[in-house]
Amino acid sequence: MEKKNKKRLEDVRETSSKNRLTAMMLCWFLGFFGVHRLYAGKLGSGFLMMYGTIVSLLLLAVNVPIGLMCLITMLAFVANDFIVITFGQFIDCYGKQLTRDDIY
């Protein structure tokens, strides 16, 4: 009995307090701006995605082919993050997986 409780406590420590479904919805609707990464505590890459999207949109206004290439690159990053979050392998800033699916 004690081994089961110990194993359960180890599992709880290795999972993030962030909700996977919340991260998935943020990635789906606001993924281009890196909001899902900001939610997980990854501030550097979250702001970098936001900066990349803003620059891509500005480039799109100036030069359409280059702007589209930049937006397609950002789409690849967002699609990759969405797939990783969906399969429960996304890691927060503390190295813990976002696997909780609790809805309160």
N, C-alpha and C positions, 0 to 999 in steps of 0.2 A: 504494500500500500504506500509506503514511504517513497519508493522508487517512482511510482506513478506521479505523486505530487511533485517530486523533485524534477522529473522530466517536464511536467506541465509548467513549472516555474521557469525552467530554462527556455521553453518555447516562448513564454510571455516576454522574457527579457530580450529575445532576439527579434521580436516584431516591433514595428514602429507604433507610436501612438496615433499616427495619422491614418486616415481612412482611405482605403484603396479606391472605393467607388467615388469619393469626392475628388481624388486626384484624377480619376478617369474622366469625370465630367468636366473638370477644369481643363484637362488636356483637349477634350473634344471641342469645347466652345471657345476657349481662350488660349489654346496651345501655341499659337503663333507668337503670343506675347510672353510665353514662358511662365505663366501664372501657376501651372502645375508644379514646376520646379521651385518656384518661390514658396509654395505651400509645403513642399517637402523639406524646405530649409536650405536648398541649394541656391544661395543668393547669387553667386558668381555666374553660373550658367543660366540662371533665370533672367538676370539683367542682360546677359550677352545675347540671349534669344530675343529679348525685347528690342535691344539695340539693332540686331540684325534685321528684324522685321521692319523697323522704322526706316532704316537705311535702304532696305529693298523697296519699300513703298516710295521713298523719295527718288530712288533710281528709276523706278517704273514711270514716274512722272516726267523724268528727263530723257531717259533712253529705254524704250520698251523692251528690246531683246535682253539687255543686261539686267534690267529689273525683274523680268520673268525668270531668268536663270537663277537669280538670287532668291526669289520667292519659292521656286521649285526646290532649291537647296534647303530652305527653311521648312518646307513641307516634308522633306525627307526626315529631318530631325524630329518633327512633331509626330509623324507616322511611326517612327522607331520608338519614341517614348510611349505612344499610345499602345503599341503592341507589347512592350515590356511591362507596362502597368497592367494591361489586361491579363497577362500570364502570371502576375504576382511577383515579378522579379525586380521591380523598381526599388531602389535603395534611397533612403533619406540621408540627410547630412551626417547622421551618426553611424551610418553603415548598417542600419536595420531595414528589413524589408517591409514594404507597405502591403500587408496581407490581410489586415482587418477589414471585414465587410459589414460591420455593425451599422445598423440604421436606428437612430434613437428617435 
